[in-house]
Amino acid sequence: MGTITLSDEDEDILTQIQRGKNTVENIASATGFDSAILTQRLDQMAENDLVRGIRQEEYDLTESGQRVLNTSDDTKTNEEIDTPNTVEQDIAAFDLSIEREESVRRAFTSEVG
């Protein structure tokens, strides 16, 4: 297993998986990646224990992949780090603007915090 250097695009891929858009087709649609290139990149991420295949062309984050997203200063708000995956998936299902997503996260973390 080699090491992998993650680009901003890679973090976008991981974020899409975290939000429940975990099939190659859905990730490609959300990120604009070609499916073949995306599959190669996901295979590299799997070799580095960031994602795991759960069905054919369907992926989930590993604990390492989740940690990468939780420690990424550029793509995560403080509220998103504290928001459970199930809530993130629900937020993603509504296709909200970034500002509204952040408002929902703030409301959720203030209610449970």
C-alpha positions in Angstrom: 0.0 0.0 0.0 1.4 3.4 -1.1 0.6 6.7 0.5 -1.9 9.0 -1.0 -1.9 12.8 -1.2 -5.4 14.1 -1.1 -6.4 17.0 -3.3 -9.4 19.3 -2.7 -11.2 17.2 -5.3 -10.5 14.1 -3.2 -12.0 15.7 -0.1 -15.0 16.6 -2.2 -15.3 12.9 -3.1 -15.1 11.9 0.6 -17.6 14.6 1.5 -20.1 13.2 -1.0 -19.7 9.7 0.4 -20.2 11.1 3.9 -23.4 12.8 2.7 -24.8 9.5 1.5 -24.1 10.0 -2.2 -22.0 6.9 -2.1 -22.3 5.3 -5.5 -19.9 6.0 -8.3 -22.8 7.4 -10.4 -23.9 9.8 -7.7 -20.4 10.9 -6.8 -19.6 11.5 -10.4 -22.8 13.5 -10.9 -22.1 15.7 -7.8 -18.4 16.3 -8.5 -18.2 16.3 -12.3 -15.6 13.5 -12.3 -15.5 11.0 -15.1 -16.7 7.6 -13.7 -13.6 5.7 -14.8 -11.2 8.2 -13.2 -13.4 8.4 -10.1 -13.3 4.6 -9.8 -9.5 4.6 -10.0 -9.3 7.3 -7.4 -11.7 5.4 -5.1 -9.6 2.3 -5.5 -6.6 4.3 -4.4 -8.5 5.6 -1.4 -9.6 2.1 -0.5 -6.0 0.9 -0.7 -5.1 3.6 1.8 -8.0 2.8 4.1 -10.0 6.0 3.5 -13.0 4.3 2.0 -14.3 0.7 1.6 -16.4 -0.9 -1.0 -19.7 -2.1 0.4 -21.3 -3.2 -2.9 -20.3 -3.0 -6.5 -19.6 0.7 -7.2 -20.8 1.7 -3.8 -18.5 3.0 -1.0 -18.5 4.0 2.6 -16.0 6.0 4.7 -13.7 4.2 7.0 -12.8 5.7 10.4 -9.6 7.1 8.7 -11.7 8.7 6.0 -14.0 10.2 8.5 -11.0 11.6 10.5 -9.6 13.2 7.3 -12.8 15.1 6.8 -13.1 16.0 10.5 -9.7 17.5 10.5 -9.9 19.3 7.2 -9.9 23.0 8.1 -10.8 24.1 4.6 -14.0 22.1 4.1 -15.5 21.6 7.5 -17.3 24.0 9.8 -17.1 23.4 13.5 -20.7 22.4 13.5 -20.2 19.8 10.8 -17.5 18.1 12.8 -20.1 17.7 15.7 -22.9 16.6 13.4 -23.6 12.8 13.2 -23.4 11.1 9.8 -27.2 10.4 9.9 -27.9 14.1 10.3 -25.4 15.0 7.5 -27.2 12.5 5.2 -30.6 14.1 6.1 -29.2 17.5 5.3 -27.8 16.3 2.0 -31.2 14.8 1.1 -32.8 18.3 1.1 -30.3 19.8 -1.4 -30.0 23.0 0.6 -27.6 25.9 -0.2 -24.4 26.0 1.8 -25.7 28.8 4.0 -28.8 26.9 4.9 -26.9 23.7 5.5 -24.7 25.6 8.0 -27.8 27.1 9.7 -29.3 23.6 10.1 -26.0 22.4 11.6 -25.8 25.3 14.0 -29.4 24.7 15.1 -28.7 21.0 15.6 -25.5 21.4 17.6 -27.0 24.2 19.7 -29.9 21.9 20.6 -27.8 18.9 21.6 -24.8 20.8 22.9 
